[in-house]
């Protein structure tokens, strides 16, 4: 959906747009997994 | 564009078939007569696809290894031949002749099942709400947005914050560690003191314990002591009643005896002297001899011995007089002596009793310390209890100390700063997710709004085209958000007022539904639509309305219908079975 992405590009910073596009390119069922993975990357990160 | 003719081989249950199509074509028949297969063969030929994600290989007749569908179409006055073939496990092949043609956009949307129409409407006929986002083709994005939640991040943030709270608590714990250490030192000192006290009390405690065990014997000794004391009192009373031995009596008796002896001696001497003087019956003066030595003496000298007789008489008298006194003294002495012996005997008895009392008292002093023994025993037990309590508290404090030391080690290991960093990064991630979600929601709202506007325009336009009556001057729909989703209510303008679909006839509802369906699927631009049993769920009036609608539709696009309803087929009047 090009128009959807175009609107996101207008309103999101580069970093957040990257997250948004990542979400748009995933199957719906994988979105929670993606978020969980990103959370765990921080949570489990070593100092 | 119009599809004029279809030729097929090996398609589903149809081994070989050829049929022509009009602007409105109806395939009527019972189940299993191949109506739907004809629709699907058209769909396959035009789009190369099958509905519901059906595998194309499943469309191939079970007795053959391949299928082929060709169509003859007219477009802009020219005739074209399309052919699509498929072998099992081999990609579809497509050819069109002549090749220099661009066909209008055709997709799976041209195939519509009756139940699909019914599914579009939620609830009963009185309130036909549609899932707006599904209809608008943005439901997938809606689902994405609904999946986009910072909950996972917030959950972890919460965990980390709790961890941080624990770490903060740990910092306090470390301060507490010192307090625990101090308390342990104090307790240790106290423990040593109490243990020392216990140690020093041990003998006393064992004695007390033995005493307490011998309690009955002690009571007997108490009774004996009481008796002995009574005896002592009696003896003392008796002793007090015995006169004391006169202190000068012995001396007086001695003096009396001395005097008495002296008198007796003098008497003896005087008797001897007088006997001498009366030797042989003669008076001294007659003999003129010395009474002492017998020598001859003068008369004058003899005169000096004449007092002997007188003295003898005096002594004898004095003896007689003194005899009572000396005997009285002797009696007094003898009595005093007896009293003294009695007193001595009593004194001896008193001493014995006193010794016994002392002995008993010595025992009883110990026995009398029963209370003391009990106190000692109680004190000992209290001290033991104190030791246990101190030891228990010490153990607890030791445990606390170990825990606190472990926490201190963890704190050092965990890295407080890292914890803060993680919380900060997760907060940023949660914020990113929330922001992305908000922006997506805004974008979706905008798109939804735009699409609703387009849908409304398309709906009005389509309805006018397919609705053959003039009862409604206008149609519209309204969207609302209820029960967590957007819904859509169709309404028609009747005179000056609007009525909801629930107040319309079944046929009018069908027309509304199709208009909406066409508007939603942008079907007005589709050159052909394939309807599979569209009468599903409709009564006779509904079928009549449906027939009217399809007739209207066939004015703007080619319509192919497969139906089991003879009524619908007869209403449509264009039967190609």
Interface residues (C-beta under 8 A of the other chain):
Chain A: X1 X3 X4 X7 X8 X11 X12 X15 X16 X19 X20 X23 X24 X28 X31 X32 X35 X36 X38 X39 X40 X42 X43 X45 X47
Chain B: X138 X140 X141 X143 X144 X147 X148 X149 X150 X152 X153 X156 X159 X160 X415 X417 X418 X421 X422 X425 X426 X429 X432 X433 X435 X436 X439 X440 X442 X443 X444 X446 X447
